[in-house]
Amino acid sequence: MPYAGVRPDGAWVGPPQQPNWQPAKPSALPIVQREYHEFFRAPRFRWWRPLLAIAMFVGTWFVATLLVSIPAVVMDTASGRLDPAAVAKGELKVTPLIFLANNLGLALAIPLAGLTAWAVFGQRPRWISSIAGGFRWGLFWRFVAVAVPILLVSVGVELLLGGVPELAWNADSWFLIIAILLTTPLQAAGEEYGTRGILARSVGSWFGSARVGLVVATVLTSVVFMLLHGAGDPWLNGYYFLVGVVCSILVWKTGGLEAAVALHAVNNLIGEVTIPFGGLDGMFDREAGAAGPEILIQVFFTLVLVAALLLVARRLRIPQSAAPAALQREATR
């Protein structure tokens, strides 16, 4: 048996060398088929990681939003667009600069969701977009092409029944046109990456049953989505909850955020088309009485759009699940 010591010829004999071997680190990506909402459930998953992810995302997003919003409030107060007394009471009217800050704050959820997933679960930011490991731009533009005509018809019907609002060019028109075109799509995407992305995945991955995880994640994130809009009107709250549910279904059926982002971004862009010419007054008026049964028109066209997007996804045979770590293992054999 080998031992350490000095041989008769004076040479030192050391102990036997231990093999320089370390066990492979558990994979951060799924090794079995997982759907979008349970994609964090990989070998590296631990029960406490979803809780940490939610806390980290909410905390960093809150701070990032403040860092964007506070300068806008200070600038508008200094220029006289905001009343300092009202600001001190927390009563803010929506100015063009605050509108921009709100959009940018929500847009920051995109990188923060990806970075949170990377820090907590070890999955690189690109995996938060889809089970394919990136934002599938080809699919996205297909979904946009479906969404635009349907939502334009919706707006046309609403104008036909409710009349055209009074519009006029004003000093803020150019600023708002540019702000809407450049930041509203990012704002809509940010809401999807935050709710249907990092939050839904964290909640959905917590359950061993994929269906239980899907139901709980859908209901919870739809409630959060509704509350984030701060509506006091029951019709609006019902509409926001419905949008949360159908967007969750789109993400589940397509394995990514592209369809939900397309619906959300096109809806918001078309809905804001009159803002540069009609002003921001009443844009965030969501108190009781702000809406009524007429919102059922929007509900109807939203459901029509969701059905059309699901039909496109079915015809394209988009995968609903993936096991990227298993594919990587096969490639290295």
PyMOL commands that set and color helices and strands:
alter all, ss='L'
color gray80, all
select helices_A, chain A and resi 36-38+49-79+84-88+96-107+109-121+125-128+137-162+173-204+210-228+234-254+258-271+275-278+295-316+324-332
alter helices_A, ss='H'
color red, helices_A
select strands_A, chain A and resi 5-6+12-13+34-35+321-322
alter strands_A, ss='S'
color yellow, strands_A
deselect
rebuild
show_as cartoon
